[in-house]
Structure formats: structure tokens, C-alpha cells
Amino acid sequence: MSTAISPPPSQTARAHGGARAGRTALALPFDPVLALAVVGICACSLANLHTVREPGVPLDFYAKRQAIYFVLGALMAIGVSRLDY
């Protein structure tokens, strides 16, 4: 009499192509050091652009525009990182 150890249900469903095969809850790794580095670079860039003085252009025109691009880029990066390729 031999007893076979069966794999957990999640592995069984994946192995047999079940309805939830390959689907996970998108538990993606988050690197806080990398995120902090990106935010720091963005902050330094905005501080640098805030000092640009050009005749006929409002003082923080370039900094505001770049801040909008940073936010849009961050939202797009978060969205793309959640796609299951």
C-alpha cells in the first residue's frame, strides 16, 4: 500500500490548464530604493528647471510642464507594470 502525496490545488490547476491557470494576484516586487532614487532625480530636475530665467516666459513655466510630464509618466509606468505580458 503506497500513499501518493498530491500537489496543492493551485499547482494542480496550473498543470492541468484550469480556469485560473497562470493567474496570480499581481504580487509584483517593489523596490523602495529604486523608487526613492527616481523621485530624487525628479526633484533635482524640477529644482534645476525652477531656476531657469528666460525673457517673456513665466518663472516656473518649464518646471510646471516637467512636473506634469513626470506625473503622467509615473501613471503610465504603474499602468504598464500591471499588465500581464
N, CA, C and O atoms as a GROMACS GRO file, in nm:
protein
  340
    1MET      N    1   0.084  -0.117   0.000
    1MET     CA    2   0.000   0.000   0.000
    1MET      C    3   0.089   0.124   0.000
    1MET      O    4   0.163   0.149   0.095
    2SER      N    5   0.079   0.201  -0.105
    2SER     CA    6   0.161   0.322  -0.112
    2SER      C    7   0.070   0.443  -0.106
    2SER      O    8  -0.041   0.443  -0.160
    3THR      N    9   0.118   0.545  -0.042
    3THR     CA   10   0.042   0.670  -0.035
    3THR      C   11   0.111   0.773  -0.122
    3THR      O   12   0.229   0.801  -0.106
    4ALA      N   13   0.036   0.828  -0.213
    4ALA     CA   14   0.089   0.931  -0.302
    4ALA      C   15   0.056   1.067  -0.244
    4ALA      O   16  -0.055   1.093  -0.200
    5ILE      N   17   0.155   1.152  -0.245
    5ILE     CA   18   0.134   1.288  -0.195
    5ILE      C   19   0.092   1.373  -0.314
    5ILE      O   20   0.165   1.382  -0.414
    6SER      N   21  -0.022   1.433  -0.304
    6SER     CA   22  -0.072   1.514  -0.416
    6SER      C   23  -0.026   1.658  -0.398
    6SER      O   24  -0.015   1.706  -0.285
    7PRO      N   25   0.001   1.727  -0.509
    7PRO     CA   26   0.042   1.868  -0.500
    7PRO      C   27  -0.075   1.955  -0.457
    7PRO      O   28  -0.190   1.913  -0.465
    8PRO      N   29  -0.044   2.077  -0.410
    8PRO     CA   30  -0.151   2.168  -0.370
    8PRO      C   31  -0.245   2.196  -0.488
    8PRO      O   32  -0.204   2.183  -0.603
    9PRO      N   33  -0.370   2.233  -0.460
    9PRO     CA   34  -0.467   2.258  -0.567
    9PRO      C   35  -0.422   2.364  -0.667
    9PRO      O   36  -0.455   2.354  -0.785
   10SER      N   37  -0.348   2.464  -0.624
   10SER     CA   38  -0.306   2.569  -0.716
   10SER      C   39  -0.212   2.513  -0.823
   10SER      O   40  -0.222   2.550  -0.940
   11GLN      N   41  -0.121   2.424  -0.784
   11GLN     CA   42  -0.030   2.364  -0.880
   11GLN      C   43  -0.104   2.267  -0.971
   11GLN      O   44  -0.072   2.256  -1.090
   12THR      N   45  -0.202   2.196  -0.916
   12THR     CA   46  -0.278   2.103  -0.997
   12THR      C   47  -0.356   2.177  -1.105
   12THR      O   48  -0.359   2.133  -1.220
   13ALA      N   49  -0.419   2.289  -1.069
   13ALA     CA   50  -0.497   2.366  -1.167
   13ALA      C   51  -0.407   2.421  -1.276
   13ALA      O   52  -0.445   2.422  -1.393
   14ARG      N   53  -0.287   2.467  -1.238
   14ARG     CA   54  -0.196   2.520  -1.337
   14ARG      C   55  -0.145   2.411  -1.430
   14ARG      O   56  -0.133   2.431  -1.551
   15ALA      N   57  -0.117   2.297  -1.373
   15ALA     CA   58  -0.063   2.187  -1.454
   15ALA      C   59  -0.166   2.132  -1.551
   15ALA      O   60  -0.130   2.087  -1.660
   16HIS      N   61  -0.292   2.136  -1.515
   16HIS     CA   62  -0.397   2.081  -1.600
   16HIS      C   63  -0.472   2.187  -1.678
   16HIS      O   64  -0.575   2.158  -1.739
   17GLY      N   65  -0.422   2.311  -1.679
   17GLY     CA   66  -0.484   2.417  -1.758
   17GLY      C   67  -0.620   2.457  -1.705
   17GLY      O   68  -0.712   2.480  -1.783
   18GLY      N   69  -0.634   2.466  -1.576
   18GLY     CA   70  -0.760   2.503  -1.514
   18GLY      C   71  -0.799   2.646  -1.546
   18GLY      O   72  -0.725   2.718  -1.613
   19ALA      N   73  -0.915   2.686  -1.498
   19ALA     CA   74  -0.968   2.819  -1.527
   19ALA      C   75  -0.876   2.929  -1.476
   19ALA      O   76  -0.868   3.036  -1.536
   20ARG      N   77  -0.807   2.903  -1.368
   20ARG     CA   78  -0.720   3.006  -1.312
   20ARG      C   79  -0.574   2.975  -1.339
   20ARG      O   80  -0.486   3.023  -1.267
   21ALA      N   81  -0.546   2.897  -1.438
   21ALA     CA   82  -0.409   2.857  -1.468
   21ALA      C   83  -0.324   2.979  -1.501
   21ALA      O   84  -0.357   3.057  -1.590
   22GLY      N   85  -0.216   2.995  -1.428
   22GLY     CA   86  -0.123   3.103  -1.455
   22GLY      C   87  -0.165   3.239  -1.403
   22GLY      O   88  -0.087   3.334  -1.414
   23ARG      N   89  -0.281   3.252  -1.347
   23ARG     CA   90  -0.326   3.382  -1.297
   23ARG      C   91  -0.288   3.395  -1.150
   23ARG      O   92  -0.316   3.306  -1.070
   24THR      N   93  -0.227   3.505  -1.118
   24THR     CA   94  -0.194   3.535  -0.980
   24THR      C   95  -0.247   3.674  -0.949
   24THR      O   96  -0.299   3.743  -1.037
   25ALA      N   97  -0.234   3.714  -0.826
   25ALA     CA   98  -0.289   3.842  -0.782
   25ALA      C   99  -0.192   3.958  -0.807
   25ALA      O  100  -0.196   4.057  -0.735
   26LEU      N  101  -0.107   3.947  -0.908
   26LEU     CA  102  -0.011   4.052  -0.942
   26LEU      C  103   0.067   4.101  -0.821
   26LEU      O  104   0.074   4.222  -0.795
   27ALA      N  105   0.124   4.010  -0.748
   27ALA     CA  106   0.207   4.045  -0.634
   27ALA      C  107   0.346   4.078  -0.688
   27ALA      O  108   0.439   3.998  -0.676
   28LEU      N  109   0.358   4.196  -0.746
   28LEU     CA  110   0.483   4.236  -0.808
   28LEU      C  111   0.579   4.290  -0.703
   28LEU      O  112   0.536   4.351  -0.605
   29PRO      N  113   0.709   4.268  -0.721
   29PRO     CA  114   0.806   4.320  -0.625
   29PRO      C  115   0.815   4.472  -0.635
   29PRO      O  116   0.802   4.529  -0.743
   30PHE      N  117   0.837   4.535  -0.523
   30PHE     CA  118   0.851   4.680  -0.518
   30PHE      C  119   0.987   4.711  -0.459
   30PHE      O  120   1.021   4.662  -0.351
   31ASP      N  121   1.065   4.791  -0.527
   31ASP     CA  122   1.198   4.827  -0.481
   31ASP      C  123   1.195   4.971  -0.430
   31ASP      O  124   1.196   5.064  -0.510
   32PRO      N  125   1.190   4.989  -0.297
   32PRO     CA  126   1.180   5.126  -0.244
   32PRO      C  127   1.304   5.210  -0.271
   32PRO      O  128   1.293   5.332  -0.286
   33VAL      N  129   1.422   5.149  -0.279
   33VAL     CA  130   1.543   5.226  -0.306
   33VAL      C  131   1.538   5.282  -0.448
   33VAL      O  132   1.575   5.397  -0.471
   34LEU      N  133   1.494   5.201  -0.543
   34LEU     CA  134   1.483   5.248  -0.681
   34LEU      C  135   1.377   5.358  -0.692
   34LEU      O  136   1.399   5.458  -0.761
   35ALA      N  137   1.264   5.340  -0.625
   35ALA     CA  138   1.159   5.441  -0.629
   35ALA      C  139   1.208   5.573  -0.567
   35ALA      O  140   1.179   5.680  -0.620
   36LEU      N  141   1.281   5.563  -0.457
   36LEU     CA  142   1.334   5.684  -0.393
   36LEU      C  143   1.437   5.752  -0.483
   36LEU      O  144   1.443   5.875  -0.488
   37ALA      N  145   1.518   5.675  -0.553
   37ALA     CA  146   1.616   5.733  -0.645
   37ALA      C  147   1.547   5.808  -0.759
   37ALA      O  148   1.590   5.916  -0.797
   38VAL      N  149   1.441   5.749  -0.813
   38VAL     CA  150   1.367   5.814  -0.922
   38VAL      C  151   1.302   5.943  -0.873
   38VAL      O  152   1.308   6.045  -0.942
   39VAL      N  153   1.241   5.940  -0.756
   39VAL     CA  154   1.179   6.061  -0.701
   39VAL      C  155   1.285   6.168  -0.675
   39VAL      O  156   1.262   6.286  -0.699
   40GLY      N  157   1.402   6.127  -0.625
   40GLY     CA  158   1.510   6.223  -0.600
   40GLY      C  159   1.560   6.288  -0.728
   40GLY      O  160   1.584   6.409  -0.732
   41ILE      N  161   1.576   6.208  -0.833
   41ILE     CA  162   1.620   6.263  -0.961
   41ILE      C  163   1.515   6.360  -1.016
   41ILE      O  164   1.549   6.466  -1.069
   42CYS      N  165   1.388   6.323  -1.003
   42CYS     CA  166   1.280   6.413  -1.049
   42CYS      C  167   1.281   6.543  -0.970
   42CYS      O  168   1.264   6.651  -1.028
   43ALA      N  169   1.300   6.535  -0.839
   43ALA     CA  170   1.302   6.655  -0.756
   43ALA      C  171   1.420   6.745  -0.793
   43ALA      O  172   1.404   6.867  -0.801
   44CYS      N  173   1.537   6.686  -0.814
   44CYS     CA  174   1.654   6.766  -0.854
   44CYS      C  175   1.632   6.831  -0.991
   44CYS      O  176   1.671   6.946  -1.013
   45SER      N  177   1.569   6.759  -1.080
   45SER     CA  178   1.540   6.813  -1.212
   45SER      C  179   1.443   6.931  -1.203
   45SER      O  180   1.463   7.034  -1.268
   46LEU      N  181   1.339   6.915  -1.122
   46LEU     CA  182   1.243   7.024  -1.106
   46LEU      C  183   1.307   7.145  -1.039
   46LEU      O  184   1.278   7.259  -1.076
   47ALA      N  185   1.394   7.122  -0.940
   47ALA     CA  186   1.463   7.234  -0.874
   47ALA      C  187   1.552   7.307  -0.974
   47ALA      O  188   1.561   7.430  -0.971
   48ASN      N  189   1.618   7.232  -1.060
   48ASN     CA  190   1.704   7.293  -1.161
   48ASN      C  191   1.620   7.373  -1.262
   48ASN      O  192   1.658   7.485  -1.297
   49LEU      N  193   1.510   7.317  -1.306
   49LEU     CA  194   1.426   7.387  -1.404
   49LEU      C  195   1.357   7.510  -1.344
   49LEU      O  196   1.324   7.604  -1.416
   50HIS      N  197   1.337   7.509  -1.213
   50HIS     CA  198   1.270   7.623  -1.148
   50HIS      C  199   1.358   7.748  -1.153
   50HIS      O  200   1.307   7.860  -1.145
   51THR      N  201   1.488   7.729  -1.167
   51THR     CA  202   1.578   7.844  -1.168
   51THR      C  203   1.599   7.903  -1.308
   51THR      O  204   1.667   8.004  -1.322
   52VAL      N  205   1.542   7.842  -1.411
   52VAL     CA  206   1.560   7.891  -1.548
   52VAL      C  207   1.487   8.025  -1.563
   52VAL      O  208   1.368   8.037  -1.533
   53ARG      N  209   1.560   8.122  -1.611
   53ARG     CA  210   1.501   8.254  -1.635
   53ARG      C  211   1.519   8.287  -1.783
   53ARG      O  212   1.630   8.292  -1.835
   54GLU      N  213   1.406   8.309  -1.848
   54GLU     CA  214   1.409   8.342  -1.989
   54GLU      C  215   1.313   8.458  -2.011
   54GLU      O  216   1.202   8.456  -1.959
   55PRO      N  217   1.354   8.559  -2.087
   55PRO     CA  218   1.267   8.675  -2.108
   55PRO      C  219   1.136   8.635  -2.177
   55PRO      O  220   1.135   8.561  -2.275
   56GLY      N  221   1.026   8.686  -2.124
   56GLY     CA  222   0.896   8.661  -2.184
   56GLY      C  223   0.831   8.530  -2.143
   56GLY      O  224   0.722   8.498  -2.191
   57VAL      N  225   0.895   8.452  -2.056
   57VAL     CA  226   0.841   8.324  -2.012
   57VAL      C  227   0.821   8.330  -1.861
   57VAL      O  228   0.913   8.371  -1.790
   58PRO      N  229   0.704   8.290  -1.811
   58PRO     CA  230   0.683   8.290  -1.666
   58PRO      C  231   0.792   8.209  -1.593
   58PRO      O  232   0.850   8.116  -1.650
   59LEU      N  233   0.819   8.247  -1.467
   59LEU     CA  234   0.932   8.191  -1.392
   59LEU      C  235   0.932   8.039  -1.384
   59LEU      O  236   1.035   7.977  -1.410
   60ASP      N  237   0.821   7.978  -1.350
   60ASP     CA  238   0.822   7.833  -1.332
   60ASP      C  239   0.746   7.759  -1.443
   60ASP      O  240   0.688   7.653  -1.419
   61PHE      N  241   0.746   7.816  -1.562
   61PHE     CA  242   0.677   7.753  -1.675
   61PHE      C  243   0.733   7.615  -1.705
   61PHE      O  244   0.657   7.519  -1.718
   62TYR      N  245   0.865   7.605  -1.717
   62TYR     CA  246   0.928   7.478  -1.752
   62TYR      C  247   0.914   7.376  -1.639
   62TYR      O  248   0.895   7.257  -1.665
   63ALA      N  249   0.925   7.421  -1.515
   63ALA     CA  250   0.914   7.330  -1.401
   63ALA      C  251   0.773   7.271  -1.392
   63ALA      O  252   0.757   7.152  -1.366
   64LYS      N  253   0.672   7.354  -1.412
   64LYS     CA  254   0.533   7.303  -1.408
   64LYS      C  255   0.509   7.203  -1.520
   64LYS      O  256   0.448   7.098  -1.498
   65ARG      N  257   0.556   7.235  -1.637
   65ARG     CA  258   0.536   7.146  -1.751
   65ARG      C  259   0.608   7.012  -1.728
   65ARG      O  260   0.554   6.906  -1.759
   66GLN      N  261   0.730   7.019  -1.676
   66GLN     CA  262   0.804   6.896  -1.650
   66GLN      C  263   0.739   6.815  -1.538
   66GLN      O  264   0.740   6.692  -1.543
   67ALA      N  265   0.683   6.881  -1.437
   67ALA     CA  266   0.614   6.810  -1.328
   67ALA      C  267   0.493   6.734  -1.382
   67ALA      O  268   0.465   6.622  -1.339
   68ILE      N  269   0.422   6.795  -1.474
   68ILE     CA  270   0.307   6.727  -1.536
   68ILE      C  271   0.354   6.604  -1.612
   68ILE      O  272   0.291   6.499  -1.605
   69TYR      N  273   0.465   6.616  -1.684
   69TYR     CA  274   0.518   6.501  -1.758
   69TYR      C  275   0.567   6.392  -1.663
   69TYR      O  276   0.552   6.273  -1.692
   70PHE      N  277   0.625   6.430  -1.550
   70PHE     CA  278   0.668   6.330  -1.452
   70PHE      C  279   0.548   6.252  -1.398
   70PHE      O  280   0.554   6.130  -1.388
   71VAL      N  281   0.441   6.322  -1.365
   71VAL     CA  282   0.322   6.256  -1.311
   71VAL      C  283   0.260   6.164  -1.416
   71VAL      O  284   0.225   6.050  -1.386
   72LEU      N  285   0.245   6.214  -1.538
   72LEU     CA  286   0.189   6.130  -1.645
   72LEU      C  287   0.277   6.008  -1.672
   72LEU      O  288   0.226   5.898  -1.693
   73GLY      N  289   0.407   6.027  -1.671
   73GLY     CA  290   0.499   5.915  -1.692
   73GLY      C  291   0.491   5.813  -1.580
   73GLY      O  292   0.497   5.692  -1.606
   74ALA      N  293   0.477   5.859  -1.456
   74ALA     CA  294   0.466   5.767  -1.343
   74ALA      C  295   0.336   5.688  -1.351
   74ALA      O  296   0.335   5.567  -1.324
   75LEU      N  297   0.227   5.754  -1.388
   75LEU     CA  298   0.099   5.683  -1.401
   75LEU      C  299   0.105   5.579  -1.513
   75LEU      O  300   0.051   5.469  -1.500
   76MET      N  301   0.170   5.616  -1.624
   76MET     CA  302   0.182   5.520  -1.733
   76MET      C  303   0.272   5.403  -1.693
   76MET      O  304   0.243   5.289  -1.730
   77ALA      N  305   0.379   5.430  -1.619
   77ALA     CA  306   0.468   5.322  -1.576
   77ALA      C  307   0.397   5.227  -1.480
   77ALA      O  308   0.416   5.106  -1.488
   78ILE      N  309   0.316   5.280  -1.391
   78ILE     CA  310   0.239   5.195  -1.299
   78ILE      C  311   0.140   5.112  -1.378
   78ILE      O  312   0.124   4.992  -1.352
   79GLY      N  313   0.072   5.173  -1.475
   79GLY     CA  314  -0.024   5.100  -1.557
   79GLY      C  315   0.040   4.988  -1.637
   79GLY      O  316  -0.012   4.877  -1.643
   80VAL      N  317   0.155   5.019  -1.700
   80VAL     CA  318   0.223   4.918  -1.780
   80VAL      C  319   0.278   4.805  -1.692
   80VAL      O  320   0.281   4.689  -1.733
   81SER      N  321   0.322   4.840  -1.571
   81SER     CA  322   0.377   4.737  -1.483
   81SER      C  323   0.269   4.640  -1.436
   81SER      O  324   0.302   4.529  -1.392
   82ARG      N  325   0.144   4.677  -1.445
   82ARG     CA  326   0.035   4.590  -1.402
   82ARG      C  327  -0.017   4.501  -1.515
   82ARG      O  328  -0.100   4.413  -1.491
   83LEU      N  329   0.030   4.522  -1.637
   83LEU     CA  330  -0.014   4.438  -1.749
   83LEU      C  331   0.056   4.302  -1.743
   83LEU      O  332   0.175   4.294  -1.713
   84ASP      N  333  -0.017   4.200  -1.772
   84ASP     CA  334   0.039   4.065  -1.774
   84ASP      C  335   0.077   4.033  -1.918
   84ASP      O  336  -0.009   4.004  -2.001
   85TYR      N  337   0.206   4.038  -1.946
   85TYR     CA  338   0.250   4.014  -2.082
   85TYR      C  339   0.258   3.867  -2.110
   85TYR      O  340   0.294   3.828  -2.221
   0.00000   0.00000   0.00000
